[in-house]
Amino acid sequence: MPPKPEPVVKLSREAMAERVAWWKDLKPNPAMFLDTRIPDYERDLYAVIGPGVSEDPDTDPPIKDAQDFNIAYIGADPGKGASLHSHPTVEVFIPLSGSWAIYWGEGDEQQEFILEPWDCISVPPGVMRGFRNNGDEHAYMIGIVGGADSGKVEWAESIIDRAARTGMKLDDLGNLVVEAAE
């Protein structure tokens, strides 16, 4: 016997409006992650669906109902992106414009792929990964993180030390604490 189909859900226009993120209304979060003040890792981060693995407890995405996945838009100038990090969830990257290097591993073990618009890569949980705009103009990419509770970011120790010199550190819960730069 086939399973019963799910009942049809009807939503009002007002209810559906809570599930729309308008690009013109999105503002980048300048303190979403520990590494965002380090010059090589400056980037624009827009939480769209759910807070993802944001270290800013005040991250307030326009679509809050994240039902097992979170989406962020990422914008960066050439050569900039995210430093090596990992988290306990799958992370998917889809470039919208430009050319993006997605790299993983540390030291002699580091490898990378160059992705162009509409390419897609899925990085498994626990893998140290990073990304950078590999092109010659500002570009955008979508980042998708799995899980209703996406956990917290694990950073390479060298990034924790560099971030501290910019006034960024994490509290015992893994939330960002922003102080004056050293």
Secondary structure, DSSP 4 states (H G I P E B T S, - for coil): -PPPPPPPP---HHHHHTT---GGG----TTSSTTTTSGGG--EEEEEES-TT-S-TT---SB---TTEEEEEEEE-TT-EEEEEE-SS-EEEEESSS-EEEEES-GGG-EEEEE-TT--EEEPTT--EEEEE-SSS-EEEEEEEESSS----EE-HHHHHHHHHTTEEE-TTS-EEE----
